[in-house]
């Protein structure tokens, strides 16, 4: 199985040809099929004798791949999609072909060095000290959980009599915080934001005062969101950070989507206060043009994370020295070097290109908002702070939105499933792809 035979070389050329063709061509939108339908076409692909490389690749490229929605299609504006650069996609092939292990410095020092430079760029944009550092993990859910575990351990050192712990966050915070609370067996203190859906320091202060009346309970972390998933709202990071410092509580900023815009000069001031964070996350696979999966988890003081997350076993003793092993900073041990495609694209294109691409997506969002504002059938819900544009179709109910969304995908125009806001169905454009043009928005709006 490990010999590079002529057959393997031929397959390698086929794989490369498929990859390059997809990069050079407009990505297909495609769509899901039922398991029964797929089985009818391809049958059981796992057999005793094997299909052979050529046939297995054909099954994937001609059937299975076409049953997956392309996240990088310019009119895939659902959830928070992805738009990896050509350089990032190509280098992902290198990462896979290189058999790199990214858990320890001993085994992957060159790769870890490169990843750390990418993390340093984000840390500098956020205004964190030189001591800051972290690791690329699978996604925002793992990033948030890893940071919150460290936050709780720090709180336990200071408040030994507390028996009940809680995470304080906005009602509009990401669902991963509820998942983290469940895993950690802690309470989730959800705070109602203001009329603009923004969480502020005053609101957090009041919630803390009420919660801490019970002396057996304590909030161990305050989480602010830098760009909510649904509407793209940025919490008041500065005032919340000041409240966290005043109350000696760990301050975590969930910027999985929005903190990418730290590199965009036009909106940088919206993130003032992020420099107070004890930890933060941002997902390059969302709005920094990297392939799935890559979440940058960064700590102000990574030594605290190392104390919590380092795993100890006889077979790991050789790794426990002063070197930087990424597995020491999150709940995972084994990890691929998932930050390398992002590093390569950033190193190759330069940071100016990233800022320009970021600004371009926000220009399209502003233009889309203006078109919606002037559309006779549509109502803009709020002005876009970043690149999410939320709106409603006047007179439609949930069933109408679903029917429209299904037809839009069936017609291969776009992928925009409905969301909801204040109990009402809405639509939203998540514009993170620099190849999304205003003409794409026009095509979609023409169906409404």
N, C-alpha and C positions, 0 to 999 in steps of 0.2 A: 504493500500500500504506500510505502514511503519513497519508492523509486520514481524519478522524474523521467518517465518513459516517453517515447514519441506520441503515444496516445494522450498522456497528461499534457504534453506541450501543445498539442492540437486543441485540447479543451481549454487550456489557458488562453490561447489566441481567440477562441470563440467567446470566452467570458469577457476578455478585454474589448473585443469588437462590440459585444452587446452593451457594455458599460459606456464606451465612447459614443456609440450611436445614440444612446439615450441622452447623454450630455449634450451632443450636438443638435439634437432634435428638440422641438417643443415637447415638454413632458406630457404624456397622455393623462387624462383625468381618470378614466376607468371607473370601476365601482364594484360593490360587493355582490357575491353570489351565494346561494345557499350551499351548505355542506353536501346535501343530497345531489344538487346539480353538479358540483365539482367532482364528486365521487363517480357520478355517471360518466363524466368525460375522461377522467384520468385513472379511475380505479384505485387499487391499493399500490402506492408507490414504493412501499418497503417490501422487498421480496428476498427470497433466499439467495438468488443468483445476482441480484442487482440489475438495474436498468442500463447501466453504463453511463458514463459521463455525458455523452452527447444527448442521449434520450432524456436523462434527468434534467439537463439544462433546458431542453426543448419544452418539457412539461412545465418548467417554471416560467420561461419567457413567454410561451404562447398561451398559457392557461392561468397559472397561479398568480403571476405578477399582474395580469390584467384584471384580477379580482381584488386588487388592492387600490385604494384611492391614492393618487400621487399627492403627497403633502407639498411638493414644490410647484404644483401647477399655479400659474398666476391668478386663476380665479377660484382656487381653493382658499377661501377666506374663513374657514370654520375653526372653532376652538382657538388655539394659537398654533398655526401650521409651522412649516419649516422651509427654509430656502437656502440650502447649503451651496456655497460657491463651487465653481468647477474645481478649483484647487483643493478645497476641503474634501470634495467627493473623491477626487483622484488619489489624494494622500490617504484616504481611508482604505483604499486598496493596498497601499504600501504597509499600513499598520497591520492589516490582516495577513499579508504575505510574509511579514517579518517575524511572526511568532513572538511578539514582545510581551513581557509581563510587567505590569505597572504597579505592583503592590509594594515593592521595596527598592531602595536606592541601590542595594547590592546587585540586584538583577536587572535593573533598568535605569541606571543613573543618567544616561544621555537623554532618554525619553522624559524622565522626570524633570531634568534640568529645563528642557524645552517647555514642558507643561507649566513649570513654576514661573517662567518668564511671562507666559500668557496670564497667569494668575496675578503676577506683579502689575501688569498693565491695568487690570481691572481694579486692583487695590489702590493704585495711584489715582485713577479716575475718581474713586470714592473718597480719596483723601485719608486713607488709613495709613498708619505708621509703617516704617520700614520693616518692623518686626512681623507684620501681618503675613499670613500665608494659609494654605489649605490644600484642597484636593479637588479633582474632578470626579464627581460621583454620577450615578446613573441618571438621576433626574431630581426635580425639586422636592419630591416627596422624601427621598432618601436624604437630600441635603438638609431639609428642614428638621427631620427627625434626628439626624446626627448632631446638629447644632443644639437642639433642645435638650438632648441627653446631657450635653456638656453644661448647659445652663442650669439644669436641675442639680447636677453634682456640685456646682459652685454654690448654689443656694443652700444645699445641705450642710456645707462646711460652716456657713454663717448662722444657720437657724436650726440647731439640732433638735429643738423641741417640737418642730412642725411635723404633723403627721399627714396633712392633706395639702397637695400641691395643685397649682393651676396655671394654665397658659392664658394670658390676656390678649385678645385680638379683636378686630372688627367683625361685625356680622357679615361683612363682605369679604372676609379673608378666604384664602384658598381652601378647598376641601381637604387638602393634605394635612392641615393642622388638626382637624377633627380625627383623622386617621392616626396621627402621631399621639394625640391625647389618649386614644383608645389603646394603642400599643403600650404606652407608658403608664396606663392606668392612672391618669390625672384628670382633673376637671378642666373644662374649656369655658373660660369666662368671655362670652361674646358681648361686645360693646356696640350699641347702636350708633352708627356714624351720624353726622349732621345731614341737613337737607341736601347737600351736594354729594352725599355718599362718602364723605371724607372723614376719617378718624382724626381727632385732634388731641393735643395734650390735656386740655381741660376735661374732655370727656373721659380720658383714661384716668386722670387724677380722681375724679368723682367716683368712678367704678372701683378703683383701688380702695378708697376710703370706706366704701360700703362693704366690700368683700372682706377687708381685713378687720372688721368688727368682730368676726369670729377668730379668736386668737389661736385656734388650732390649724387655721388655714392660711396659706400665703401664695401669692402669685410669684412664680420663680422666673418668668420671662414675659416681656412685653413684645409682641410681634406687630410691626407696622408693615403695610404692603405698599410697595413702590410700583404701582400699576396693576390694578385688579384685573382678573382674567375677563370678567364680563364686560366692564365698561372702561377699563384702563385708568381708573381713578388712582391718584397718588395721595396717600395719607400725608398729614403734616409731619414729616419726618423729624424736623427740628424740635417742635414743641413736644412730641412724644419722646424723643431722645432725652430731652431735658428732664422730663418727668421720670424717666427710667433712672437717670443718674441721681436725681434728687432722692429717690426711694431705694437706691442701691439694688436695682433689679437689672438683670441681664437684658440687653436690647438687641433684638434680632430683626433684620430687615429682609422680608421675603420680596425679592425683586426678580423672581424667576423670569417674568416677561419684561417688566418695565426698566429695570436697572441697566439693560443694554444701552438705553439712550443716554447714559452718562457720557458717552463719547460724542453726543450731538450738541454743539454749542448753543443752539437755539432753545434747548430745554434743560440745560444743565442745572440752572438755578432751582428748578422744580424739585431737585433731589437734595437740596441743602439740608443738612442734618444727618445724612447717611454716614458722614465721617464720625458720628458718635456711636455707631453700631459696634457691638461686641462680636457680632457675626452677621453674615449676609449670604444670600445666594443669588445667582443669575444663571439662566440657562442659555448658553451659546447656541443650542439647537433650536431655540425659539426665534431670536431676533439678532443673532450675531453670526448667521450664515454658516453654521456648522451642522454636520449630519447628526442624526440621533445616535447615541444618547450622550449628552454632556451637560452636567450642571456644575458650575463653579461654586464651591463652598469655601468661604474665606473667613478666618477668625482674626480678630484684632491681636489676640495673644494665643497663638497656636499651641504653646506649651500646655495650656489648660486642656485642650482637646487631646493632646498626646497622652496626658495622664489618664484620661477616661477611656480612650478607644484602643490603646495599644493592647494587643492580644499576647498572652504569655503561655509558652509551651516550650518543652525542651528542644523541639525541632525548629523553634523560632529564635532561640537565644542569639544566634549569630547575627540577627538583624537588629538587635537592640543596642545600638551605639549612638553616636551623635549625628549620624547621617539622616537625611530626610526621606523617610519611607511613607508614601501616601496612605498606606493602610492604617497608619497611626492616627488619622484625623477624621475617620468616619467609621460607620458600623461595619463596613465590608473589610474583608481580608484580601481575597482574590479580586483583581480588577484588571481590565484591559486598559491600555493607554488611550483612553477615550478623549483626552484633551489634545492629542497630537494633530488631528485634522484641523482643529480650530487654530492651533499654534501655527501650522504651516500656512494656512490661508492668510492669517494676520501678518506673519513674517513676510510672505511673498507680496501681498497687496500693499501693505503699509497701513498705518492707523488712519491716515487722511482718507483713504478710500472707504474705510469703514464708516467714518463720520459722514461722508458724502452719501453713501448708500442709505444710512439711517435717516438723514434729512430728506432724501427722496421719498421714502415710504411715508413720512409724515406730511409731505406736500400733497401726495396723492390722497391721504386721509382728509386733509383740510378741503381739498377740491371735492371729494366725495360728499363731505358734510354739506357743502354749499349746494351741490346738486340735489341732495335729499331735501334740504330746506326749501328749495324752489320747486320741488316735485308736487304735483297736485294731490297725489294719493298717499304721500308719506309724511311722517312727522319725526323730526330729529329729537332724540331723547336728551342729549347733552352735547356740548361742544367737545370734540375729541381733545384730550390732554396730550395723548401720544399718537398712537396709530390705530386705535379701535374706534369704529364709528357705529353707534347703536341707534336704531330707529324702529318705528312701527309702521305697519300698513293700515291706514285708516279703514275701519269697518271690518277688519278680519278677525276671526276667532282662531283658536289653536289648530283646528282641523284645516283651515285655509292655509296657514303657514306650512303645515306638514305636507299638504298636497303640492303646494308650490315648490317646496324644497326638493321633494322627490322627483318632480318633473324636471327641475333645473339640472339635477344630476343625471336623470335618464336621458335628457337631451344633450348631455355632455357640455353644458354651458358653464356650470360651476358647482361648487359644493358649499352650501350655506344652510346648515340645519338651524332651526329656530332655537332661541334661548328664552329666558323670561326675566322680567324686571318688575318688582312690586306686584307679583301675582299675575302679570299680563305677558302674553307671548310677544316676543320682539325678534328682530333680525339684527345681526351685527356683522360688520366687516372687520376682520383682524388682518391688517395690512402689514405684513412683515417681510414681504417678498419684493426686492427692488425691481423685479421684472413685471410686477403688477402695474399696469398703466391706467390712466384715467379712462382710456378706451375700454378696458376690461370692465370698469365700473359702469360705463354707459351701457354695455351689452347686458349686464345684469339688471340695471334699473329699467331697461326697456321692457322687461318681463313683468314689471310691477305696475 
